[in-house]
Amino acid sequence: MNQLENTLTSLEVAEMVGRTHDNVLKDIRNIIEQIGSVKSYESYFVEDTYKNSQNKTFPCFKLTKKGCELFGGRMSGAKGTHFAMDYIERFNQMEQHIKQQPDISNLSPELQMFNQMFQAVANQEQKLVEVSDRVDNISNIVALNTTNWREDSNSLIRKISQKVGGDSSAYSDIRKEIYSEVDRRAGSKLKTRLTHKRRLMAEEGVSKSKREKANYLDVIGDDKRLKEIYIAIVKEFAIKYQVEVA
């Protein structure tokens, strides 16, 4: 939540509704196109930018409470209800936060200076808390159970891709980068191994459709050492891109 401006970013909305940021941007732009001829959309959506972990700049929007209502109104069923509950709760929390802030406009310059100093200390303490939370999150990533290694790794890669762009190409690029790193560290050639695996499947009478569905993860799953390397690399990427693990 943007505590100063009482808005939600489109990145936060994407996380709340379980969709990619790219798709949320498309929805917002469609809404803007529909209402643009009637009235200004800036009381609903404010164009903005953000920088990802690689310091690259991407477009985003800030949604006011009215913007969230308008966006949520296009969603039906349980998903729409859950989003409405989430954003109402977030804005209510923000309103309470604003009400609790003291009015210092009538204080003397000296007292206002001391208040600024106090806020600076409080902000520094908050940064320390954030660092602690990051350390805890890294510990959670490292401790991830590898029993369901495919599901866990795919979940982390999806979260990483949302950090770097949020579209399907980002997901594909991250996965390719991870496979390349597996080959580099293990001295393997996943592409060659996959070809051999499909050839062996053919010799065993496996249907063509099943052979074509075989992928690098199947190759990795056949080799304990490759699996350990792959899992370690996925965790390293998750830490690098600061993804959050509940």
Secondary structure, 3 states (H helix, E strand, C coil): CECCCCEEEHHHHHHHHCCCHHHHHHHHHHHHHHHCCCCCCCCCEEEEEEECCCCCEEEEEEECHHHHHHHHCCCCHHHHHHHHHHHHHHHHHHHHHHHCCCCCCCCCHHHHHHHHHHHHHHHHHHHHHHHHHHHHHHHHHHCCCCCCHHHHHHHHHHHHHHHHCCCHHHHHHHHHHHHHHHHHHHCCCHHHHHHHHHHHHHHCCCCHHHHHHCCHHHHHHCCHHHHHHHHHHHHHHHHHCCCCCC
